[in-house]
């Protein structure tokens, strides 16, 4: 698990379409007085442990707000 406090917009040379999608889970947390959102991806149907938590990230409030702004710019929303 990684705590993300800041994002940097990067680029990716090789982009590949992903046919299969998985479910996600968001858990609001308060740890030592600080608010976080913990994001989990759940195992795909081809995994041995289907539907179990797989990768996870924990976003600070600042990182979440930065991600929302990046998303709005990328998807063309105000």
Secondary structure in CASP SS format (residue, H / E / C, confidence):
PFRMAT SS
TARGET T0000
AUTHOR 0000-0000-0000
METHOD secondary structure of the structure
MODEL  1
X C 1.00
X E 1.00
X E 1.00
X E 1.00
X C 1.00
X C 1.00
X C 1.00
X C 1.00
X C 1.00
X C 1.00
X C 1.00
X C 1.00
X C 1.00
X C 1.00
X C 1.00
X C 1.00
X C 1.00
X C 1.00
X C 1.00
X C 1.00
X C 1.00
X C 1.00
X C 1.00
X E 1.00
X E 1.00
X E 1.00
X E 1.00
X E 1.00
X E 1.00
X E 1.00
X E 1.00
X C 1.00
X C 1.00
X E 1.00
X E 1.00
X E 1.00
X E 1.00
X E 1.00
X E 1.00
X E 1.00
X E 1.00
X E 1.00
X C 1.00
X C 1.00
X C 1.00
X C 1.00
X C 1.00
X C 1.00
X C 1.00
X C 1.00
X C 1.00
X C 1.00
X E 1.00
X E 1.00
X E 1.00
X E 1.00
X E 1.00
X E 1.00
X E 1.00
X E 1.00
X H 1.00
X H 1.00
X H 1.00
X H 1.00
X H 1.00
X H 1.00
X H 1.00
X H 1.00
X H 1.00
X H 1.00
X H 1.00
X H 1.00
X H 1.00
X H 1.00
X H 1.00
X C 1.00
X C 1.00
X C 1.00
END
